[in-house]
Amino acid sequence: MYVVQYYSRPGCHLCEVMLEELLPLIRGRANIEICDIDSRQEWREKYGTRIPVIEYADQLVSGYPLDYGAVRRFLARLPENLE
Protein backbone atom coordinates (compact mmCIF):
# COMPACT_ATOMS: atom_id res chain seq x y z
CA MET A 1 0.00 0.00 0.00
CA TYR A 2 1.14 3.55 -0.67
CA VAL A 3 2.34 5.71 2.23
CA VAL A 4 1.79 9.46 2.41
CA GLN A 5 3.70 11.60 4.88
CA TYR A 6 1.60 13.83 7.11
CA TYR A 7 3.77 16.53 8.68
CA SER A 8 2.32 17.94 11.88
CA ARG A 9 3.08 18.45 15.54
CA PRO A 10 1.37 17.19 18.70
CA GLY A 11 -1.27 19.53 20.07
CA CYS A 12 -1.85 21.29 16.73
CA HIS A 13 -5.62 21.72 16.41
CA LEU A 14 -5.47 22.40 12.66
CA CYS A 15 -3.41 19.24 12.20
CA GLU A 16 -6.01 17.17 14.05
CA VAL A 17 -8.87 18.64 12.00
CA MET A 18 -7.16 18.07 8.65
CA LEU A 19 -6.20 14.51 9.57
CA GLU A 20 -9.84 13.73 10.35
CA GLU A 21 -10.81 15.14 6.94
CA LEU A 22 -8.06 13.21 5.15
CA LEU A 23 -8.64 9.75 6.62
CA PRO A 24 -11.93 8.97 4.83
CA LEU A 25 -10.50 10.14 1.50
CA ILE A 26 -7.51 7.81 1.48
CA ARG A 27 -8.85 4.85 3.44
CA GLY A 28 -8.06 1.67 1.52
CA ARG A 29 -5.78 3.48 -0.97
CA ALA A 30 -2.85 4.68 1.15
CA ASN A 31 -1.49 4.64 4.67
CA ILE A 32 -0.48 7.73 6.59
CA GLU A 33 2.92 8.15 8.19
CA ILE A 34 2.54 10.88 10.80
CA CYS A 35 5.75 12.89 10.98
CA ASP A 36 6.22 15.12 14.04
CA ILE A 37 8.15 18.07 12.61
CA ASP A 38 9.64 18.79 16.02
CA SER A 39 11.41 15.42 16.00
CA ARG A 40 13.86 16.43 13.25
CA GLN A 41 15.67 19.71 12.75
CA GLU A 42 15.34 19.55 8.94
CA TRP A 43 11.57 19.18 9.20
CA ARG A 44 11.33 22.14 11.62
CA GLU A 45 13.37 24.24 9.21
CA LYS A 46 11.38 23.14 6.17
CA TYR A 47 7.86 23.46 7.60
CA GLY A 48 8.05 25.75 10.64
CA THR A 49 4.47 26.95 11.10
CA ARG A 50 3.30 25.80 7.65
CA ILE A 51 1.70 22.66 9.01
CA PRO A 52 -0.14 20.45 8.43
CA VAL A 53 1.33 19.29 5.12
CA ILE A 54 0.70 16.12 3.13
CA GLU A 55 3.44 14.81 0.84
CA TYR A 56 3.99 11.74 -1.25
CA ALA A 57 7.45 10.90 -2.64
CA ASP A 58 8.70 14.36 -1.60
CA GLN A 59 5.93 16.06 -3.60
CA LEU A 60 3.36 18.33 -1.98
CA VAL A 61 -0.16 16.93 -2.11
CA SER A 62 -1.88 19.51 0.12
CA GLY A 63 -1.30 21.95 2.90
CA TYR A 64 -3.91 23.50 5.17
CA PRO A 65 -6.78 23.80 4.47
CA LEU A 66 -7.16 20.36 2.94
CA ASP A 67 -7.38 20.61 -0.83
CA TYR A 68 -9.92 17.87 -1.53
CA GLY A 69 -9.45 18.19 -5.29
CA ALA A 70 -5.66 17.81 -5.04
CA VAL A 71 -6.03 14.72 -2.84
CA ARG A 72 -8.53 13.18 -5.27
CA ARG A 73 -6.24 13.92 -8.24
CA PHE A 74 -3.31 12.39 -6.37
CA LEU A 75 -5.31 9.24 -5.59
CA ALA A 76 -6.53 8.99 -9.19
CA ARG A 77 -2.89 8.87 -10.40
CA LEU A 78 -2.03 5.93 -8.14
CA PRO A 79 -2.18 2.53 -9.81
CA GLU A 80 -4.77 0.27 -8.21
CA ASN A 81 -2.30 -2.54 -7.60
CA LEU A 82 0.99 -1.89 -5.88
CA GLU A 83 3.43 -4.60 -6.97
C-alpha positions as MATLAB code, in Angstrom:
seq = 'MYVVQYYSRPGCHLCEVMLEELLPLIRGRANIEICDIDSRQEWREKYGTRIPVIEYADQLVSGYPLDYGAVRRFLARLPENLE';
ca = [
       0.000    0.000    0.000;
       1.145    3.548   -0.669;
       2.339    5.707    2.228;
       1.787    9.464    2.414;
       3.697   11.595    4.877;
       1.605   13.829    7.107;
       3.774   16.527    8.680;
       2.324   17.944   11.883;
       3.078   18.451   15.545;
       1.369   17.194   18.703;
      -1.273   19.532   20.067;
      -1.853   21.291   16.729;
      -5.623   21.717   16.406;
      -5.471   22.399   12.657;
      -3.407   19.237   12.203;
      -6.011   17.171   14.046;
      -8.873   18.643   11.996;
      -7.158   18.072    8.655;
      -6.196   14.511    9.570;
      -9.844   13.735   10.353;
     -10.814   15.142    6.936;
      -8.056   13.209    5.148;
      -8.644    9.754    6.620;
     -11.932    8.969    4.827;
     -10.501   10.141    1.498;
      -7.509    7.810    1.480;
      -8.855    4.850    3.438;
      -8.059    1.674    1.524;
      -5.784    3.480   -0.974;
      -2.854    4.684    1.151;
      -1.492    4.641    4.666;
      -0.481    7.728    6.585;
       2.918    8.149    8.191;
       2.537   10.884   10.800;
       5.750   12.892   10.985;
       6.216   15.119   14.036;
       8.155   18.068   12.613;
       9.636   18.786   16.024;
      11.406   15.419   16.004;
      13.861   16.432   13.254;
      15.672   19.712   12.746;
      15.340   19.553    8.944;
      11.570   19.184    9.200;
      11.331   22.137   11.622;
      13.368   24.244    9.215;
      11.378   23.137    6.165;
       7.858   23.455    7.601;
       8.053   25.750   10.642;
       4.474   26.946   11.102;
       3.302   25.803    7.648;
       1.696   22.662    9.010;
      -0.142   20.446    8.434;
       1.335   19.292    5.117;
       0.705   16.116    3.129;
       3.438   14.808    0.844;
       3.990   11.737   -1.254;
       7.453   10.905   -2.642;
       8.695   14.363   -1.596;
       5.933   16.059   -3.604;
       3.358   18.328   -1.982;
      -0.164   16.932   -2.109;
      -1.875   19.509    0.124;
      -1.303   21.955    2.895;
      -3.913   23.495    5.172;
      -6.776   23.804    4.475;
      -7.155   20.363    2.944;
      -7.376   20.606   -0.832;
      -9.917   17.874   -1.534;
      -9.447   18.186   -5.294;
      -5.664   17.811   -5.044;
      -6.028   14.721   -2.837;
      -8.531   13.182   -5.267;
      -6.243   13.919   -8.239;
      -3.309   12.388   -6.373;
      -5.306    9.238   -5.594;
      -6.525    8.988   -9.191;
      -2.894    8.874  -10.396;
      -2.025    5.925   -8.141;
      -2.178    2.530   -9.812;
      -4.765    0.266   -8.210;
      -2.305   -2.539   -7.598;
       0.994   -1.892   -5.880;
       3.434   -4.604   -6.970;
];
